[in-house]
Amino acid sequence: MPDYPFTAVPAADALLLRVEEAAPLLRLSRTEVFALIKKGELASIKIGRRRRIPRQALDDYIAAQLAQPGAIDGTQA
């Protein structure tokens, strides 16, 4: 038992997300999220052997996708 008070925080309120928590928020699979991390398209940090995704990284990824030509209306520039 840890010697500090621990309260489970819902994923919606967490500052750092596990890949398994981020994947459904992006409507992607766990494998697809790991691929985005590997390509450098989705920021993440490593804490020991654990990989965590800052909540802000999800917003940054979406903003980068929307900034690409044709992202909103489906046409290519």
mmCIF file of the N, C-alpha and C atoms, coordinates in Angstrom:
data_MODEL
# 
_entry.id   MODEL 
# 
loop_
_atom_site.group_PDB 
_atom_site.id 
_atom_site.type_symbol 
_atom_site.label_atom_id 
_atom_site.label_alt_id 
_atom_site.label_comp_id 
_atom_site.label_asym_id 
_atom_site.label_entity_id 
_atom_site.label_seq_id 
_atom_site.pdbx_PDB_ins_code 
_atom_site.Cartn_x 
_atom_site.Cartn_y 
_atom_site.Cartn_z 
_atom_site.occupancy 
_atom_site.B_iso_or_equiv 
_atom_site.pdbx_formal_charge 
_atom_site.auth_seq_id 
_atom_site.auth_comp_id 
_atom_site.auth_asym_id 
_atom_site.auth_atom_id 
_atom_site.pdbx_PDB_model_num 
ATOM 1   N N  . MET A 1 1  ? 0.832   -1.176 0.000   1.00 0.00 ? 1  MET A N  1 
ATOM 2   C CA . MET A 1 1  ? 0.000   0.000  0.000   1.00 0.00 ? 1  MET A CA 1 
ATOM 3   C C  . MET A 1 1  ? 0.878   1.241  0.000   1.00 0.00 ? 1  MET A C  1 
ATOM 4   N N  . PRO A 1 2  ? 0.618   2.179  -0.919  1.00 0.00 ? 2  PRO A N  1 
ATOM 5   C CA . PRO A 1 2  ? 1.455   3.381  -0.941  1.00 0.00 ? 2  PRO A CA 1 
ATOM 6   C C  . PRO A 1 2  ? 1.259   4.204  0.330   1.00 0.00 ? 2  PRO A C  1 
ATOM 7   N N  . ASP A 1 3  ? 2.301   4.954  0.691   1.00 0.00 ? 3  ASP A N  1 
ATOM 8   C CA . ASP A 1 3  ? 2.226   5.767  1.896   1.00 0.00 ? 3  ASP A CA 1 
ATOM 9   C C  . ASP A 1 3  ? 1.710   7.182  1.603   1.00 0.00 ? 3  ASP A C  1 
ATOM 10  N N  . TYR A 1 4  ? 1.132   7.398  0.447   1.00 0.00 ? 4  TYR A N  1 
ATOM 11  C CA . TYR A 1 4  ? 0.546   8.689  0.103   1.00 0.00 ? 4  TYR A CA 1 
ATOM 12  C C  . TYR A 1 4  ? -0.913  8.472  -0.278  1.00 0.00 ? 4  TYR A C  1 
ATOM 13  N N  . PRO A 1 5  ? -1.738  9.484  -0.092  1.00 0.00 ? 5  PRO A N  1 
ATOM 14  C CA . PRO A 1 5  ? -3.143  9.315  -0.478  1.00 0.00 ? 5  PRO A CA 1 
ATOM 15  C C  . PRO A 1 5  ? -3.276  9.233  -1.993  1.00 0.00 ? 5  PRO A C  1 
ATOM 16  N N  . PHE A 1 6  ? -3.980  8.253  -2.443  1.00 0.00 ? 6  PHE A N  1 
ATOM 17  C CA . PHE A 1 6  ? -4.160  8.053  -3.879  1.00 0.00 ? 6  PHE A CA 1 
ATOM 18  C C  . PHE A 1 6  ? -5.643  8.051  -4.194  1.00 0.00 ? 6  PHE A C  1 
ATOM 19  N N  . THR A 1 7  ? -6.016  8.895  -5.118  1.00 0.00 ? 7  THR A N  1 
ATOM 20  C CA . THR A 1 7  ? -7.393  8.944  -5.576  1.00 0.00 ? 7  THR A CA 1 
ATOM 21  C C  . THR A 1 7  ? -7.377  8.747  -7.085  1.00 0.00 ? 7  THR A C  1 
ATOM 22  N N  . ALA A 1 8  ? -8.134  7.814  -7.561  1.00 0.00 ? 8  ALA A N  1 
ATOM 23  C CA . ALA A 1 8  ? -8.200  7.577  -8.998  1.00 0.00 ? 8  ALA A CA 1 
ATOM 24  C C  . ALA A 1 8  ? -8.779  8.808  -9.680  1.00 0.00 ? 8  ALA A C  1 
ATOM 25  N N  . VAL A 1 9  ? -8.123  9.234  -10.747 1.00 0.00 ? 9  VAL A N  1 
ATOM 26  C CA . VAL A 1 9  ? -8.564  10.395 -11.509 1.00 0.00 ? 9  VAL A CA 1 
ATOM 27  C C  . VAL A 1 9  ? -9.136  9.889  -12.822 1.00 0.00 ? 9  VAL A C  1 
ATOM 28  N N  . PRO A 1 10 ? -10.349 10.294 -13.170 1.00 0.00 ? 10 PRO A N  1 
ATOM 29  C CA . PRO A 1 10 ? -10.905 9.868  -14.450 1.00 0.00 ? 10 PRO A CA 1 
ATOM 30  C C  . PRO A 1 10 ? -10.032 10.367 -15.609 1.00 0.00 ? 10 PRO A C  1 
ATOM 31  N N  . ALA A 1 11 ? -9.984  9.612  -16.674 1.00 0.00 ? 11 ALA A N  1 
ATOM 32  C CA . ALA A 1 11 ? -9.168  9.987  -17.835 1.00 0.00 ? 11 ALA A CA 1 
ATOM 33  C C  . ALA A 1 11 ? -9.516  11.387 -18.327 1.00 0.00 ? 11 ALA A C  1 
ATOM 34  N N  . ALA A 1 12 ? -10.771 11.777 -18.206 1.00 0.00 ? 12 ALA A N  1 
ATOM 35  C CA . ALA A 1 12 ? -11.192 13.100 -18.670 1.00 0.00 ? 12 ALA A CA 1 
ATOM 36  C C  . ALA A 1 12 ? -10.500 14.223 -17.901 1.00 0.00 ? 12 ALA A C  1 
ATOM 37  N N  . ASP A 1 13 ? -10.046 13.955 -16.676 1.00 0.00 ? 13 ASP A N  1 
ATOM 38  C CA . ASP A 1 13 ? -9.406  14.973 -15.847 1.00 0.00 ? 13 ASP A CA 1 
ATOM 39  C C  . ASP A 1 13 ? -7.894  14.790 -15.722 1.00 0.00 ? 13 ASP A C  1 
ATOM 40  N N  . ALA A 1 14 ? -7.360  13.721 -16.274 1.00 0.00 ? 14 ALA A N  1 
ATOM 41  C CA . ALA A 1 14 ? -5.942  13.415 -16.121 1.00 0.00 ? 14 ALA A CA 1 
ATOM 42  C C  . ALA A 1 14 ? -5.084  14.337 -16.983 1.00 0.00 ? 14 ALA A C  1 
ATOM 43  N N  . LEU A 1 15 ? -3.917  14.702 -16.478 1.00 0.00 ? 15 LEU A N  1 
ATOM 44  C CA . LEU A 1 15 ? -2.971  15.508 -17.248 1.00 0.00 ? 15 LEU A CA 1 
ATOM 45  C C  . LEU A 1 15 ? -2.191  14.645 -18.232 1.00 0.00 ? 15 LEU A C  1 
ATOM 46  N N  . LEU A 1 16 ? -1.927  13.412 -17.826 1.00 0.00 ? 16 LEU A N  1 
ATOM 47  C CA . LEU A 1 16 ? -1.219  12.463 -18.680 1.00 0.00 ? 16 LEU A CA 1 
ATOM 48  C C  . LEU A 1 16 ? -2.113  11.253 -18.907 1.00 0.00 ? 16 LEU A C  1 
ATOM 49  N N  . LEU A 1 17 ? -2.150  10.795 -20.145 1.00 0.00 ? 17 LEU A N  1 
ATOM 50  C CA . LEU A 1 17 ? -2.998  9.662  -20.511 1.00 0.00 ? 17 LEU A CA 1 
ATOM 51  C C  . LEU A 1 17 ? -2.149  8.461  -20.907 1.00 0.00 ? 17 LEU A C  1 
ATOM 52  N N  . ARG A 1 18 ? -2.628  7.286  -20.589 1.00 0.00 ? 18 ARG A N  1 
ATOM 53  C CA . ARG A 1 18 ? -2.018  6.073  -21.124 1.00 0.00 ? 18 ARG A CA 1 
ATOM 54  C C  . ARG A 1 18 ? -2.431  5.972  -22.592 1.00 0.00 ? 18 ARG A C  1 
ATOM 55  N N  . VAL A 1 19 ? -1.666  5.254  -23.375 1.00 0.00 ? 19 VAL A N  1 
ATOM 56  C CA . VAL A 1 19 ? -1.995  5.069  -24.793 1.00 0.00 ? 19 VAL A CA 1 
ATOM 57  C C  . VAL A 1 19 ? -3.397  4.488  -24.927 1.00 0.00 ? 19 VAL A C  1 
ATOM 58  N N  . GLU A 1 20 ? -3.740  3.560  -24.045 1.00 0.00 ? 20 GLU A N  1 
ATOM 59  C CA . GLU A 1 20 ? -5.055  2.915  -24.079 1.00 0.00 ? 20 GLU A CA 1 
ATOM 60  C C  . GLU A 1 20 ? -6.182  3.906  -23.774 1.00 0.00 ? 20 GLU A C  1 
ATOM 61  N N  . GLU A 1 21 ? -5.883  4.977  -23.063 1.00 0.00 ? 21 GLU A N  1 
ATOM 62  C CA . GLU A 1 21 ? -6.886  6.002  -22.783 1.00 0.00 ? 21 GLU A CA 1 
ATOM 63  C C  . GLU A 1 21 ? -6.980  7.020  -23.914 1.00 0.00 ? 21 GLU A C  1 
ATOM 64  N N  . ALA A 1 22 ? -5.848  7.324  -24.541 1.00 0.00 ? 22 ALA A N  1 
ATOM 65  C CA . ALA A 1 22 ? -5.825  8.305  -25.623 1.00 0.00 ? 22 ALA A CA 1 
ATOM 66  C C  . ALA A 1 22 ? -6.450  7.755  -26.905 1.00 0.00 ? 22 ALA A C  1 
ATOM 67  N N  . ALA A 1 23 ? -6.252  6.479  -27.165 1.00 0.00 ? 23 ALA A N  1 
ATOM 68  C CA . ALA A 1 23 ? -6.730  5.880  -28.416 1.00 0.00 ? 23 ALA A CA 1 
ATOM 69  C C  . ALA A 1 23 ? -8.226  6.092  -28.648 1.00 0.00 ? 23 ALA A C  1 
ATOM 70  N N  . PRO A 1 24 ? -9.098  5.771  -27.710 1.00 0.00 ? 24 PRO A N  1 
ATOM 71  C CA . PRO A 1 24 ? -10.521 5.982  -27.984 1.00 0.00 ? 24 PRO A CA 1 
ATOM 72  C C  . PRO A 1 24 ? -10.899 7.460  -28.093 1.00 0.00 ? 24 PRO A C  1 
ATOM 73  N N  . LEU A 1 25 ? -10.154 8.340  -27.436 1.00 0.00 ? 25 LEU A N  1 
ATOM 74  C CA . LEU A 1 25 ? -10.442 9.766  -27.561 1.00 0.00 ? 25 LEU A CA 1 
ATOM 75  C C  . LEU A 1 25 ? -10.170 10.259 -28.979 1.00 0.00 ? 25 LEU A C  1 
ATOM 76  N N  . LEU A 1 26 ? -9.175  9.643  -29.630 1.00 0.00 ? 26 LEU A N  1 
ATOM 77  C CA . LEU A 1 26 ? -8.845  9.984  -31.022 1.00 0.00 ? 26 LEU A CA 1 
ATOM 78  C C  . LEU A 1 26 ? -9.588  9.095  -32.021 1.00 0.00 ? 26 LEU A C  1 
ATOM 79  N N  . ARG A 1 27 ? -10.357 8.144  -31.507 1.00 0.00 ? 27 ARG A N  1 
ATOM 80  C CA . ARG A 1 27 ? -11.051 7.162  -32.355 1.00 0.00 ? 27 ARG A CA 1 
ATOM 81  C C  . ARG A 1 27 ? -10.056 6.367  -33.196 1.00 0.00 ? 27 ARG A C  1 
ATOM 82  N N  . LEU A 1 28 ? -8.949  5.983  -32.540 1.00 0.00 ? 28 LEU A N  1 
ATOM 83  C CA . LEU A 1 28 ? -7.901  5.193  -33.177 1.00 0.00 ? 28 LEU A CA 1 
ATOM 84  C C  . LEU A 1 28 ? -7.627  3.964  -32.329 1.00 0.00 ? 28 LEU A C  1 
ATOM 85  N N  . SER A 1 29 ? -6.918  3.015  -32.919 1.00 0.00 ? 29 SER A N  1 
ATOM 86  C CA . SER A 1 29 ? -6.521  1.836  -32.158 1.00 0.00 ? 29 SER A CA 1 
ATOM 87  C C  . SER A 1 29 ? -5.244  2.146  -31.377 1.00 0.00 ? 29 SER A C  1 
ATOM 88  N N  . ARG A 1 30 ? -4.957  1.307  -30.427 1.00 0.00 ? 30 ARG A N  1 
ATOM 89  C CA . ARG A 1 30 ? -3.733  1.427  -29.635 1.00 0.00 ? 30 ARG A CA 1 
ATOM 90  C C  . ARG A 1 30 ? -2.511  1.381  -30.559 1.00 0.00 ? 30 ARG A C  1 
ATOM 91  N N  . THR A 1 31 ? -2.529  0.490  -31.529 1.00 0.00 ? 31 THR A N  1 
ATOM 92  C CA . THR A 1 31 ? -1.422  0.348  -32.475 1.00 0.00 ? 31 THR A CA 1 
ATOM 93  C C  . THR A 1 31 ? -1.241  1.619  -33.300 1.00 0.00 ? 31 THR A C  1 
ATOM 94  N N  . GLU A 1 32 ? -2.341  2.220  -33.732 1.00 0.00 ? 32 GLU A N  1 
ATOM 95  C CA . GLU A 1 32 ? -2.255  3.454  -34.515 1.00 0.00 ? 32 GLU A CA 1 
ATOM 96  C C  . GLU A 1 32 ? -1.681  4.600  -33.686 1.00 0.00 ? 32 GLU A C  1 
ATOM 97  N N  . VAL A 1 33 ? -2.026  4.664  -32.412 1.00 0.00 ? 33 VAL A N  1 
ATOM 98  C CA . VAL A 1 33 ? -1.482  5.711  -31.545 1.00 0.00 ? 33 VAL A CA 1 
ATOM 99  C C  . VAL A 1 33 ? 0.021   5.508  -31.365 1.00 0.00 ? 33 VAL A C  1 
ATOM 100 N N  . PHE A 1 34 ? 0.458   4.270  -31.144 1.00 0.00 ? 34 PHE A N  1 
ATOM 101 C CA . PHE A 1 34 ? 1.893   4.014  -31.038 1.00 0.00 ? 34 PHE A CA 1 
ATOM 102 C C  . PHE A 1 34 ? 2.604   4.387  -32.339 1.00 0.00 ? 34 PHE A C  1 
ATOM 103 N N  . ALA A 1 35 ? 1.981   4.156  -33.489 1.00 0.00 ? 35 ALA A N  1 
ATOM 104 C CA . ALA A 1 35 ? 2.589   4.522  -34.771 1.00 0.00 ? 35 ALA A CA 1 
ATOM 105 C C  . ALA A 1 35 ? 2.738   6.044  -34.885 1.00 0.00 ? 35 ALA A C  1 
ATOM 106 N N  . LEU A 1 36 ? 1.736   6.795  -34.446 1.00 0.00 ? 36 LEU A N  1 
ATOM 107 C CA . LEU A 1 36 ? 1.822   8.258  -34.460 1.00 0.00 ? 36 LEU A CA 1 
ATOM 108 C C  . LEU A 1 36 ? 2.949   8.750  -33.559 1.00 0.00 ? 36 LEU A C  1 
ATOM 109 N N  . ILE A 1 37 ? 3.107   8.113  -32.412 1.00 0.00 ? 37 ILE A N  1 
ATOM 110 C CA . ILE A 1 37 ? 4.191   8.474  -31.495 1.00 0.00 ? 37 ILE A CA 1 
ATOM 111 C C  . ILE A 1 37 ? 5.536   8.188  -32.144 1.00 0.00 ? 37 ILE A C  1 
ATOM 112 N N  . LYS A 1 38 ? 5.660   7.015  -32.752 1.00 0.00 ? 38 LYS A N  1 
ATOM 113 C CA . LYS A 1 38 ? 6.925   6.626  -33.383 1.00 0.00 ? 38 LYS A CA 1 
ATOM 114 C C  . LYS A 1 38 ? 7.294   7.569  -34.521 1.00 0.00 ? 38 LYS A C  1 
ATOM 115 N N  . LYS A 1 39 ? 6.289   8.038  -35.290 1.00 0.00 ? 39 LYS A N  1 
ATOM 116 C CA . LYS A 1 39 ? 6.542   8.970  -36.396 1.00 0.00 ? 39 LYS A CA 1 
ATOM 117 C C  . LYS A 1 39 ? 6.776   10.399 -35.912 1.00 0.00 ? 39 LYS A C  1 
ATOM 118 N N  . GLY A 1 40 ? 6.576   10.644 -34.622 1.00 0.00 ? 40 GLY A N  1 
ATOM 119 C CA . GLY A 1 40 ? 6.776   11.982 -34.081 1.00 0.00 ? 40 GLY A CA 1 
ATOM 120 C C  . GLY A 1 40 ? 5.591   12.905 -34.302 1.00 0.00 ? 40 GLY A C  1 
ATOM 121 N N  . GLU A 1 41 ? 4.457   12.358 -34.702 1.00 0.00 ? 41 GLU A N  1 
ATOM 122 C CA . GLU A 1 41 ? 3.268   13.168 -34.954 1.00 0.00 ? 41 GLU A CA 1 
ATOM 123 C C  . GLU A 1 41 ? 2.454   13.415 -33.688 1.00 0.00 ? 41 GLU A C  1 
ATOM 124 N N  . LEU A 1 42 ? 2.626   12.576 -32.689 1.00 0.00 ? 42 LEU A N  1 
ATOM 125 C CA . LEU A 1 42 ? 1.916   12.717 -31.423 1.00 0.00 ? 42 LEU A CA 1 
ATOM 126 C C  . LEU A 1 42 ? 2.949   12.709 -30.306 1.00 0.00 ? 42 LEU A C  1 
ATOM 127 N N  . ALA A 1 43 ? 2.998   13.804 -29.561 1.00 0.00 ? 43 ALA A N  1 
ATOM 128 C CA . ALA A 1 43 ? 3.983   13.925 -28.484 1.00 0.00 ? 43 ALA A CA 1 
ATOM 129 C C  . ALA A 1 43 ? 3.659   12.972 -27.337 1.00 0.00 ? 43 ALA A C  1 
ATOM 130 N N  . SER A 1 44 ? 4.707   12.463 -26.741 1.00 0.00 ? 44 SER A N  1 
ATOM 131 C CA . SER A 1 44 ? 4.549   11.608 -25.563 1.00 0.00 ? 44 SER A CA 1 
ATOM 132 C C  . SER A 1 44 ? 5.798   11.726 -24.720 1.00 0.00 ? 44 SER A C  1 
ATOM 133 N N  . ILE A 1 45 ? 5.685   11.275 -23.494 1.00 0.00 ? 45 ILE A N  1 
ATOM 134 C CA . ILE A 1 45 ? 6.845   11.249 -22.609 1.00 0.00 ? 45 ILE A CA 1 
ATOM 135 C C  . ILE A 1 45 ? 6.983   9.854  -22.035 1.00 0.00 ? 45 ILE A C  1 
ATOM 136 N N  . LYS A 1 46 ? 8.193   9.538  -21.645 1.00 0.00 ? 46 LYS A N  1 
ATOM 137 C CA . LYS A 1 46 ? 8.449   8.239  -21.044 1.00 0.00 ? 46 LYS A CA 1 
ATOM 138 C C  . LYS A 1 46 ? 8.782   8.453  -19.580 1.00 0.00 ? 46 LYS A C  1 
ATOM 139 N N  . ILE A 1 47 ? 8.088   7.732  -18.732 1.00 0.00 ? 47 ILE A N  1 
ATOM 140 C CA . ILE A 1 47 ? 8.338   7.770  -17.297 1.00 0.00 ? 47 ILE A CA 1 
ATOM 141 C C  . ILE A 1 47 ? 8.694   6.349  -16.899 1.00 0.00 ? 47 ILE A C  1 
ATOM 142 N N  . GLY A 1 48 ? 9.972   6.125  -16.689 1.00 0.00 ? 48 GLY A N  1 
ATOM 143 C CA . GLY A 1 48 ? 10.427  4.754  -16.463 1.00 0.00 ? 48 GLY A CA 1 
ATOM 144 C C  . GLY A 1 48 ? 10.181  3.952  -17.734 1.00 0.00 ? 48 GLY A C  1 
ATOM 145 N N  . ARG A 1 49 ? 9.439   2.872  -17.626 1.00 0.00 ? 49 ARG A N  1 
ATOM 146 C CA . ARG A 1 49 ? 9.101   2.063  -18.797 1.00 0.00 ? 49 ARG A CA 1 
ATOM 147 C C  . ARG A 1 49 ? 7.732   2.422  -19.347 1.00 0.00 ? 49 ARG A C  1 
ATOM 148 N N  . ARG A 1 50 ? 7.081   3.399  -18.735 1.00 0.00 ? 50 ARG A N  1 
ATOM 149 C CA . ARG A 1 50 ? 5.722   3.761  -19.129 1.00 0.00 ? 50 ARG A CA 1 
ATOM 150 C C  . ARG A 1 50 ? 5.725   4.903  -20.132 1.00 0.00 ? 50 ARG A C  1 
ATOM 151 N N  . ARG A 1 51 ? 4.829   4.831  -21.096 1.00 0.00 ? 51 ARG A N  1 
ATOM 152 C CA . ARG A 1 51 ? 4.652   5.881  -22.093 1.00 0.00 ? 51 ARG A CA 1 
ATOM 153 C C  . ARG A 1 51 ? 3.378   6.631  -21.741 1.00 0.00 ? 51 ARG A C  1 
ATOM 154 N N  . ARG A 1 52 ? 3.468   7.959  -21.652 1.00 0.00 ? 52 ARG A N  1 
ATOM 155 C CA . ARG A 1 52 ? 2.301   8.780  -21.333 1.00 0.00 ? 52 ARG A CA 1 
ATOM 156 C C  . ARG A 1 52 ? 2.160   9.896  -22.362 1.00 0.00 ? 52 ARG A C  1 
ATOM 157 N N  . ILE A 1 53 ? 0.920   10.252 -22.644 1.00 0.00 ? 53 ILE A N  1 
ATOM 158 C CA . ILE A 1 53 ? 0.613   11.284 -23.621 1.00 0.00 ? 53 ILE A CA 1 
ATOM 159 C C  . ILE A 1 53 ? -0.006  12.467 -22.883 1.00 0.00 ? 53 ILE A C  1 
ATOM 160 N N  . PRO A 1 54 ? 0.634   13.627 -22.940 1.00 0.00 ? 54 PRO A N  1 
ATOM 161 C CA . PRO A 1 54 ? 0.028   14.797 -22.317 1.00 0.00 ? 54 PRO A CA 1 
ATOM 162 C C  . PRO A 1 54 ? -1.305  15.114 -22.994 1.00 0.00 ? 54 PRO A C  1 
ATOM 163 N N  . ARG A 1 55 ? -2.292  15.482 -22.209 1.00 0.00 ? 55 ARG A N  1 
ATOM 164 C CA . ARG A 1 55 ? -3.613  15.797 -22.765 1.00 0.00 ? 55 ARG A CA 1 
ATOM 165 C C  . ARG A 1 55 ? -3.506  16.861 -23.863 1.00 0.00 ? 55 ARG A C  1 
ATOM 166 N N  . GLN A 1 56 ? -2.642  17.848 -23.655 1.00 0.00 ? 56 GLN A N  1 
ATOM 167 C CA . GLN A 1 56 ? -2.463  18.919 -24.645 1.00 0.00 ? 56 GLN A CA 1 
ATOM 168 C C  . GLN A 1 56 ? -1.959  18.362 -25.980 1.00 0.00 ? 56 GLN A C  1 
ATOM 169 N N  . ALA A 1 57 ? -1.218  17.260 -25.948 1.00 0.00 ? 57 ALA A N  1 
ATOM 170 C CA . ALA A 1 57 ? -0.684  16.669 -27.176 1.00 0.00 ? 57 ALA A CA 1 
ATOM 171 C C  . ALA A 1 57 ? -1.806  16.216 -28.109 1.00 0.00 ? 57 ALA A C  1 
ATOM 172 N N  . LEU A 1 58 ? -2.937  15.803 -27.554 1.00 0.00 ? 58 LEU A N  1 
ATOM 173 C CA . LEU A 1 58 ? -4.069  15.407 -28.396 1.00 0.00 ? 58 LEU A CA 1 
ATOM 174 C C  . LEU A 1 58 ? -4.602  16.618 -29.163 1.00 0.00 ? 58 LEU A C  1 
ATOM 175 N N  . ASP A 1 59 ? -4.751  17.742 -28.462 1.00 0.00 ? 59 ASP A N  1 
ATOM 176 C CA . ASP A 1 59 ? -5.213  18.968 -29.119 1.00 0.00 ? 59 ASP A CA 1 
ATOM 177 C C  . ASP A 1 59 ? -4.209  19.448 -30.163 1.00 0.00 ? 59 ASP A C  1 
ATOM 178 N N  . ASP A 1 60 ? -2.921  19.354 -29.842 1.00 0.00 ? 60 ASP A N  1 
ATOM 179 C CA . ASP A 1 60 ? -1.879  19.769 -30.782 1.00 0.00 ? 60 ASP A CA 1 
ATOM 180 C C  . ASP A 1 60 ? -1.893  18.901 -32.035 1.00 0.00 ? 60 ASP A C  1 
ATOM 181 N N  . TYR A 1 61 ? -2.077  17.598 -31.857 1.00 0.00 ? 61 TYR A N  1 
ATOM 182 C CA . TYR A 1 61 ? -2.130  16.689 -33.003 1.00 0.00 ? 61 TYR A CA 1 
ATOM 183 C C  . TYR A 1 61 ? -3.316  17.027 -33.907 1.00 0.00 ? 61 TYR A C  1 
ATOM 184 N N  . ILE A 1 62 ? -4.472  17.243 -33.300 1.00 0.00 ? 62 ILE A N  1 
ATOM 185 C CA . ILE A 1 62 ? -5.666  17.567 -34.084 1.00 0.00 ? 62 ILE A CA 1 
ATOM 186 C C  . ILE A 1 62 ? -5.479  18.886 -34.817 1.00 0.00 ? 62 ILE A C  1 
ATOM 187 N N  . ALA A 1 63 ? -4.920  19.888 -34.145 1.00 0.00 ? 63 ALA A N  1 
ATOM 188 C CA . ALA A 1 63 ? -4.683  21.192 -34.778 1.00 0.00 ? 63 ALA A CA 1 
ATOM 189 C C  . ALA A 1 63 ? -3.733  21.047 -35.961 1.00 0.00 ? 63 ALA A C  1 
ATOM 190 N N  . ALA A 1 64 ? -2.700  20.229 -35.822 1.00 0.00 ? 64 ALA A N  1 
ATOM 191 C CA . ALA A 1 64 ? -1.754  20.016 -36.932 1.00 0.00 ? 64 ALA A CA 1 
ATOM 192 C C  . ALA A 1 64 ? -2.437  19.343 -38.114 1.00 0.00 ? 64 ALA A C  1 
ATOM 193 N N  . GLN A 1 65 ? -3.333  18.408 -37.826 1.00 0.00 ? 65 GLN A N  1 
ATOM 194 C CA . GLN A 1 65 ? -4.055  17.735 -38.896 1.00 0.00 ? 65 GLN A CA 1 
ATOM 195 C C  . GLN A 1 65 ? -4.988  18.709 -39.615 1.00 0.00 ? 65 GLN A C  1 
ATOM 196 N N  . LEU A 1 66 ? -5.641  19.564 -38.856 1.00 0.00 ? 66 LEU A N  1 
ATOM 197 C CA . LEU A 1 66 ? -6.559  20.549 -39.453 1.00 0.00 ? 66 LEU A CA 1 
ATOM 198 C C  . LEU A 1 66 ? -5.830  21.613 -40.265 1.00 0.00 ? 66 LEU A C  1 
ATOM 199 N N  . ALA A 1 67 ? -4.569  21.852 -39.940 1.00 0.00 ? 67 ALA A N  1 
ATOM 200 C CA . ALA A 1 67 ? -3.783  22.871 -40.642 1.00 0.00 ? 67 ALA A CA 1 
ATOM 201 C C  . ALA A 1 67 ? -3.293  22.378 -42.002 1.00 0.00 ? 67 ALA A C  1 
ATOM 202 N N  . GLN A 1 68 ? -3.376  21.094 -42.255 1.00 0.00 ? 68 GLN A N  1 
ATOM 203 C CA . GLN A 1 68 ? -2.923  20.572 -43.546 1.00 0.00 ? 68 GLN A CA 1 
ATOM 204 C C  . GLN A 1 68 ? -3.903  20.948 -44.641 1.00 0.00 ? 68 GLN A C  1 
ATOM 205 N N  . PRO A 1 69 ? -3.383  21.218 -45.830 1.00 0.00 ? 69 PRO A N  1 
ATOM 206 C CA . PRO A 1 69 ? -4.267  21.591 -46.955 1.00 0.00 ? 69 PRO A CA 1 
ATOM 207 C C  . PRO A 1 69 ? -5.325  20.517 -47.211 1.00 0.00 ? 69 PRO A C  1 
ATOM 208 N N  . GLY A 1 70 ? -6.549  20.953 -47.374 1.00 0.00 ? 70 GLY A N  1 
ATOM 209 C CA . GLY A 1 70 ? -7.648  20.051 -47.693 1.00 0.00 ? 70 GLY A CA 1 
ATOM 210 C C  . GLY A 1 70 ? -8.200  19.270 -46.517 1.00 0.00 ? 70 GLY A C  1 
ATOM 211 N N  . ALA A 1 71 ? -7.705  19.534 -45.320 1.00 0.00 ? 71 ALA A N  1 
ATOM 212 C CA . ALA A 1 71 ? -8.145  18.763 -44.155 1.00 0.00 ? 71 ALA A CA 1 
ATOM 213 C C  . ALA A 1 71 ? -9.608  18.983 -43.828 1.00 0.00 ? 71 ALA A C  1 
ATOM 214 N N  . ILE A 1 72 ? -10.090 20.189 -43.992 1.00 0.00 ? 72 ILE A N  1 
ATOM 215 C CA . ILE A 1 72 ? -11.468 20.487 -43.583 1.00 0.00 ? 72 ILE A CA 1 
ATOM 216 C C  . ILE A 1 72 ? -12.464 20.177 -44.673 1.00 0.00 ? 72 ILE A C  1 
ATOM 217 N N  . ASP A 1 73 ? -12.181 20.594 -45.901 1.00 0.00 ? 73 ASP A N  1 
ATOM 218 C CA . ASP A 1 73 ? -13.184 20.388 -46.950 1.00 0.00 ? 73 ASP A CA 1 
ATOM 219 C C  . ASP A 1 73 ? -12.911 19.168 -47.822 1.00 0.00 ? 73 ASP A C  1 
ATOM 220 N N  . GLY A 1 74 ? -11.813 18.482 -47.573 1.00 0.00 ? 74 GLY A N  1 
ATOM 221 C CA . GLY A 1 74 ? -11.531 17.258 -48.297 1.00 0.00 ? 74 GLY A CA 1 
ATOM 222 C C  . GLY A 1 74 ? -10.858 17.445 -49.650 1.00 0.00 ? 74 GLY A C  1 
ATOM 223 N N  . THR A 1 75 ? -10.529 18.680 -50.017 1.00 0.00 ? 75 THR A N  1 
ATOM 224 C CA . THR A 1 75 ? -9.858  18.932 -51.285 1.00 0.00 ? 75 THR A CA 1 
ATOM 225 C C  . THR A 1 75 ? -8.365  19.107 -51.055 1.00 0.00 ? 75 THR A C  1 
ATOM 226 N N  . GLN A 1 76 ? -7.603  18.856 -52.057 1.00 0.00 ? 76 GLN A N  1 
ATOM 227 C CA . GLN A 1 76 ? -6.163  19.046 -51.990 1.00 0.00 ? 76 GLN A CA 1 
ATOM 228 C C  . GLN A 1 76 ? -5.804  20.408 -52.568 1.00 0.00 ? 76 GLN A C  1 
ATOM 229 N N  . ALA A 1 77 ? -4.812  21.052 -51.974 1.00 0.00 ? 77 ALA A N  1 
ATOM 230 C CA . ALA A 1 77 ? -4.384  22.372 -52.467 1.00 0.00 ? 77 ALA A CA 1 
ATOM 231 C C  . ALA A 1 77 ? -3.390  22.215 -53.594 1.00 0.00 ? 77 ALA A C  1 
# 
